[in-house]
Amino acid sequence: MPSTSPDSDAPAVAVEQVADESGLGPLAGRLVAALPRPAFLTLSGDLGAGKTTFVKVVAAAVGIDPGDVLSPTFGLIHEYPTPQQEGVPPRIVHADLYRLTGPSDLAETGWDDAAGGDAWVFVEWPERMAEALPAERIEIAIGIESPTARRFTFTGFGRTHRAAVASLKQPPP
């Protein structure tokens, strides 16, 4: 069974149920408070599960207008500068790799420049780059429970990302 201890080599797992979109803000706020700098997060789920919606809510939690956050399906990679605040990197990167055929396509997208440095990187359709995923990451699986309810399963790999996921298991203040 996965461990929630950040000192273990096993991934940390936290599961959160969200009844509707109004429950995303508190979850995003807790995630933002826990994320290391830099951080790499993958987003998996069926079409319509809320992958881009979750990135919008995380962006709003750090002061980015959620209306500015668009699905990167056609642009592949979008970058959003963040307002200066302690613990928050200077930008959020949001990538949708659905149209890629594999990791070799990444070079053509400007991936190394976009994903490098101090940023929180969110990647939709991470299976398109499976061989290139960093060891330190949080995998977020979004399950559709009903037309409005979602189940978020966070799995943290690597010391800092395991610690972030372990902190999500703590009850909110």
N, C-alpha and C positions, 0 to 999 in steps of 0.2 A: 504494500500500500504506500502511496506517495507520502512523504514527510512534509510537515510545514516548517521544520527547522531550517533557517538559512545556513546552518553549518553542515547540513547533510548534503550528500551528492544527489540524492533523489529530488525530483522536481517537487515544488510546493504547489498545492492545488487549493483553490477557493472557488466556491460556487455561490452565486448570488441570483436570487429570483427578483425580477422587476415586474410589477403588475401592469405598468403602462409607462408611457414616455416620461411622465412627471417624476418617476422614480430614478431616471437616469442621472439627473443632476447630483443628487447626494452620492451615488456610486462613483461618478466621474470625479467629484471633489475628493473622495477618499483615495482614488487611484492617483490623482495629481499629487496629493500630499505624500504618497509613498514612492513615487517613481524616482529612480536614480537619474543622474545626468552623466552621459547620455543614456537613452533607453530605446530598445527595439521591441515593438509589439506587432504581432500578427493578428489578423482578424479573419475568422472563418465562420461561414454560415450560409444558408441558402439565400438566393436572391430575395430581397425584401426583409431579411432578418434584422437589419438595422446597423450594418457595419459603418456606413458613412454617417448615419445619425449619431452613432456613439462618438465618432471623431468630432463631430460638430459640438456635442455636449462637453467633451474634454476641452476643446478649444475655447468654448464659452467659460469654462471653469478657470482658465488662465487669462481671460480678458479679451479674447478674440471674438469679434462679432460672428456668431454662428451663420449668419446670412452670407458671409464671405467664404465659408467653407463649402466647396462644391465637390461633387463626386468626380474623382480623377479618371473616370473610365476612358475618356477620349484623350485627355492630356497626359495620362499615365501617372505623372508625379506633380503634386502641388506643394508649394512651400508657403508657410504662413509665419511671418515674424510675430513674436510674442512681446507683450509689454514687459518691460524690465521688472522682475520681482525675484526675490530670493528663492532659490531652489528650482526655478523654471529656466529651461534652456532658451537661447535666443530665437529658436524657431521650432515649429512642428512641421514634419514632412508627412504627407499623406499620399500613398501610392496605391494604385489599383493595377495589378499585374494580370488581369484576366486575359488580355489580348496577347500576352507573351507566350511563346511556345516552350521556353526553358530559360535557365540562367544565362545562357550565352547571349540572349537578347538584351540583358541588362545594360551592357556597355553602350548600346545605341541610344539608351534613354537618358544618359547623364546620371545614372544611378550613383556612381562613386562620389561625385560632387554633392549630389542631393543628400545621400544617406551618411556621408562622412561628417565628422566633427560633432559639435555639441548640439544635439537635437533629440527630440522625441520622434521616432520614426514609426508610423503606423502603416502596415502593409495588408491590403486586401488581396485575397487569392494567393497566399504565400506558397502554396504547393507548386506554383509556376517557377519558384526559385529554391525549391527544397534543398538542393545540394549547396546553395550559397547562404543559407540561413546562419546567422551568428549563433554561437553556443550560448551566449548571454542573451536571453529574450524572454518575453512573456507571450504565450499563445492564448488568445481569447477566442473561445468558441461560443457563438451566439445561437441558441436554440429557440425556435418558435414554439411557445407553449399554447398560445391562443392568438386571436387577431391582434391583441394588445400586449400580452405578457411575453416576456423573454427570460431565458435562463442563460446566464453568463458563467462560463467555466474558465477561470484564469489558471494557467499552468506556467509557473516560473522556473526557468532553467538558468543556472549560473548563480553565484553567491548573491549579487546585488538584486537580481530580478526575483530570485526565490524569496529574499527578505521582503520585497515589495508585495508579493502575493501573500506571504504569511501575514503581513500587517492588515490585509483586507479581511482576514478571518477574524480579526478583533472586532468586538461590537463597536459601532460608531459612538462617538462621545455624546 
